Amino acid sequence: MTSDRNLLPSPLPDIVRPDAGHVLISHWDTAGPEQQRALMDAVMDAWEEHPLPEGFLSRSCFAGTDGRGVLNYAQWRSAEAHREFAADPANVRFLGRRIGAARDTLAENAAEPDAYRLYRSMLLPADGPGGAAGADVADGARGAGAGRPVPGCIVVVAFDTGGHDSARRLVDTLVDRFSGGRPEDGGVSSNFHIRTDGGRVLNYSEWTDEKAHQQVVESRLQEDGEVLRLIRAVPGVRPLGFRRYLPHRGLGRRTAERPPSGAGVG
């Protein structure tokens, strides 16, 4: 366990924290549930036991509902803060060795993380599904999500995009169309990240549980539905599907306003 009192166990990162200027995301595949859990615990043990700089904000592991996948999500204040940490030989010796040993147990798909920045979010009102319409939170004007339901399921939806223009147009099309409407039962937030090269968009969406998301898939995400029609109308965009995950373990730095969300690097 870390000795830094500003770092707390927190399986759910504060996605919309305003000081997160650099986000690292990757997906790994394991052989099954036993290896999945062992890998996540080995990675989180290593991060919790190593001194971390002020530029580090959070590191989380999520367990794929297929029993194999692992989602890695890390937040840093800036790309420079992460580069400085990664270039330090002491960090390479300790974290690099331990995380490398854990990843070496994987038969395939132990990808290095890609760098993203959160672009826009749609948040459920703090008083829940019975309250006012969902809010659009733009980059640079993000705030805390206190009072919203604690997510029990994370769904990551991926799109290949032809560059920054098509990436922003995709996100703007969806957020402008659906923010202001009544949120779906079970939906907590949608958080659209654009990869730093503009070649991919990831929607990190929070749900109360897996069943709630499946109900929306069956009712609104059909081939002839409005959502897919809007996506297909944006040039340079190719949908890649979605993966579901469950919160497992994480470590988060307190924000100025409140500690990281939830109970309880890459």
C-alpha positions in Angstrom: 0.0 0.0 0.0 1.3 3.5 -0.8 2.5 5.7 2.0 1.3 8.9 0.2 -1.8 10.1 2.0 -3.0 11.9 -1.1 -3.2 8.6 -3.0 -6.2 6.4 -2.1 -7.5 3.0 -3.2 -10.2 3.8 -5.7 -11.4 1.2 -8.3 -13.2 4.0 -10.3 -11.1 6.9 -11.6 -12.6 10.4 -11.6 -12.9 10.6 -15.4 -13.8 14.3 -15.5 -11.2 15.6 -13.1 -10.0 18.9 -14.6 -6.3 18.4 -13.9 -6.0 15.2 -16.1 -4.3 16.4 -19.2 -2.9 13.1 -20.4 -4.7 9.7 -20.4 -3.2 6.3 -21.2 -5.5 3.4 -22.2 -4.7 -0.1 -23.2 -6.5 -3.5 -23.4 -4.8 -6.9 -22.6 -6.1 -10.4 -23.2 -5.5 -13.2 -20.7 -6.1 -16.9 -20.8 -9.1 -16.8 -18.4 -10.4 -15.5 -15.1 -7.6 -16.8 -12.9 -4.9 -15.2 -15.0 -7.0 -12.1 -15.4 -7.3 -11.5 -11.7 -3.6 -12.4 -11.0 -2.4 -10.0 -13.7 -4.5 -7.1 -12.4 -3.4 -7.6 -8.9 0.3 -7.9 -9.8 0.1 -4.6 -11.8 -1.8 -2.7 -9.0 0.5 -4.1 -6.3 3.5 -2.7 -8.2 2.0 0.7 -8.6 0.9 0.9 -4.9 4.3 -0.1 -3.6 6.3 2.4 -5.7 6.8 6.2 -4.9 4.7 8.2 -7.4 5.2 11.9 -8.4 2.6 14.7 -8.1 2.1 14.4 -11.9 0.5 11.0 -11.4 -3.3 11.1 -10.8 -4.7 7.6 -11.2 -4.2 4.1 -12.4 -7.0 1.6 -12.7 -7.5 -2.0 -13.8 -10.9 -3.3 -15.0 -11.9 -6.9 -15.6 -13.5 -7.8 -18.9 -16.9 -9.4 -18.5 -15.7 -12.1 -20.8 -13.3 -13.3 -18.1 -10.3 -12.6 -20.2 -9.9 -8.9 -21.0 -8.1 -6.3 -18.9 -8.7 -2.5 -19.4 -5.8 -0.3 -18.2 -6.7 3.4 -17.6 -4.2 5.9 -16.3 -4.4 9.7 -15.8 -1.5 12.1 -15.6 -1.3 15.9 -15.3 0.5 16.1 -18.6 2.4 14.1 -21.2 5.6 15.7 -19.9 5.0 14.4 -16.3 4.5 10.9 -17.6 7.6 11.1 -19.9 9.8 12.3 -17.0 8.6 9.5 -14.8 9.0 6.8 -17.5 12.6 8.0 -18.3 13.8 7.7 -14.7 16.1 4.6 -14.4 14.8 3.8 -10.9 11.2 3.7 -12.1 12.3 1.5 -15.1 14.1 -0.9 -12.8 11.2 -1.3 -10.3 8.0 -0.8 -12.2 9.3 -1.8 -15.6 10.6 -5.1 -14.2 7.5 -6.0 -12.2 4.9 -5.0 -14.8 7.0 -6.5 -17.6 7.1 -9.8 -15.7 3.4 -9.8 -15.3 2.8 -9.0 -19.0 5.2 -11.8 -20.0 2.6 -14.3 -18.8 0.2 -13.2 -21.6 0.1 -15.3 -24.7 -1.0 -12.4 -26.9 -2.2 -8.8 -27.0 -0.2 -7.1 -24.3 -0.3 -3.8 -26.1 1.5 -0.6 -25.0 -1.0 2.1 -24.0 -2.1 4.8 -26.4 -2.3 8.4 -25.3 -5.7 10.2 -25.3 -7.3 13.4 -24.1 -10.8 13.6 -22.8 -12.7 15.8 -25.3 -16.4 16.0 -24.2 -18.6 14.2 -21.6 -22.3 13.7 -21.0 -23.1 13.3 -17.3 -26.2 12.0 -15.6 -27.6 14.8 -13.3 -26.5 14.5 -9.7 -30.0 13.7 -8.6 -30.1 10.6 -10.8 -32.4 9.3 -13.6 -35.5 11.1 -12.2 -33.8 14.5 -12.4 -33.1 17.0 -15.1 -31.7 16.2 -18.5 -28.2 15.0 -19.1 -25.5 17.7 -19.1 -22.9 18.2 -21.8 -19.5 18.9 -20.3 -17.0 20.3 -22.7 -13.2 20.0 -22.5 -11.8 22.7 -20.2 -15.1 23.1 -18.3 -15.4 19.8 -16.6 -16.5 19.5 -13.0 -17.1 16.9 -10.3 -19.7 14.1 -10.6 -20.6 13.8 -6.9 -24.1 12.5 -6.2 -24.4 10.4 -9.3 -24.9 6.6 -9.1 -21.7 4.6 -8.6 -21.0 2.7 -11.8 -21.0 -1.0 -11.7 -20.1 -1.6 -15.3 -17.8 0.2 -17.8 -18.4 0.0 -21.5 -15.7 1.1 -23.9 -16.9 1.9 -27.4 -14.2 2.4 -30.1 -14.1 4.1 -33.4 -11.3 4.4 -36.0 -11.3 8.0 -37.3 -9.5 9.7 -40.2 -8.0 12.4 -38.1 -8.8 15.1 -35.6 -11.5 16.7 -37.7 -13.5 13.5 -38.1 -12.9 12.5 -34.5 -14.2 15.8 -33.2 -17.1 15.8 -35.7 -18.2 12.3 -34.5 -18.1 13.3 -30.9 -19.8 16.7 -31.5 -22.6 15.0 -33.5 -23.4 12.5 -30.8 -23.1 14.9 -27.8 -25.0 17.7 -29.5 -27.8 15.4 -30.5 -28.2 13.5 -27.2 -27.2 15.9 -24.5 -30.3 17.6 -23.1 -32.4 14.5 -23.5 -33.6 12.3 -20.7 -30.8 9.8 -19.7 -31.3 6.1 -20.2 -32.2 4.1 -17.1 -28.9 2.7 -15.9 -26.7 5.2 -17.8 -24.3 7.3 -15.7 -22.0 9.1 -18.1 -20.4 9.0 -21.6 -16.8 10.3 -21.8 -15.4 10.7 -25.3 -11.6 10.5 -25.5 -9.7 11.3 -28.7 -6.3 9.7 -29.3 -3.5 12.3 -29.6 -2.9 11.4 -33.2 -6.6 11.8 -34.0 -6.9 8.2 -35.3 -9.3 6.8 -32.7 -12.2 7.8 -30.4 -13.0 5.9 -27.3 -16.2 6.4 -25.4 -15.6 5.4 -21.8 -19.2 5.0 -20.7 -20.4 4.3 -17.1 -23.5 2.2 -16.3 -25.1 1.0 -13.2 -24.7 -2.6 -14.4 -24.2 -4.8 -17.4 -27.9 -5.6 -17.8 -28.8 -1.9 -18.2 -26.3 -1.5 -21.0 -27.6 -4.6 -22.8 -31.1 -3.3 -22.7 -30.0 -0.2 -24.5 -28.1 -2.2 -27.0 -31.2 -4.2 -27.8 -33.6 -1.2 -27.9 -31.5 1.7 -29.4 -28.3 0.4 -31.0 -29.9 -1.6 -33.9 -28.7 -1.2 -37.5 -31.7 0.9 -38.4 -31.6 3.1 -35.2 -30.8 6.8 -35.0 -27.5 6.3 -33.2 -25.9 4.2 -35.9 -27.4 6.3 -38.7 -25.7 9.4 -37.2 -22.4 7.6 -36.9 -22.4 6.3 -40.4 -23.1 9.8 -41.7 -19.7 11.1 -40.4 -17.0 10.7 -43.0 -13.8 8.9 -42.0 -15.4 7.0 -39.1 -15.4 3.2 -38.7 -17.1 1.7 -35.6 -15.1 -1.1 -33.9 -17.7 -2.3 -31.4 -17.6 -2.3 -27.6 -16.2 -4.2 -24.6 -17.7 -4.4 -21.2 -15.7 -4.3 -17.9 -16.2 -4.5 -14.2 -14.3 -2.3 -11.7 -11.4 -4.2 -10.0 -8.7 -2.1 -8.4 -7.3 1.4 -8.8 -5.2 4.1 -7.1 -6.2 7.7 -7.3 -4.9 11.1 -6.1 -7.3 13.3 -4.2 -8.6 16.3 -6.2 -8.8 19.7 -4.6 -12.5 19.4 -4.2 -13.0 15.8 -3.1 -11.3 12.3 -3.0 -11.5 10.0 -6.1 -14.9 8.5 -6.8 -15.8 5.0 -5.9 -15.3 2.8 -2.8 -12.3 1.3 -2.4 -0.3 2.4 -14.2 0.8 1.0 -17.9 
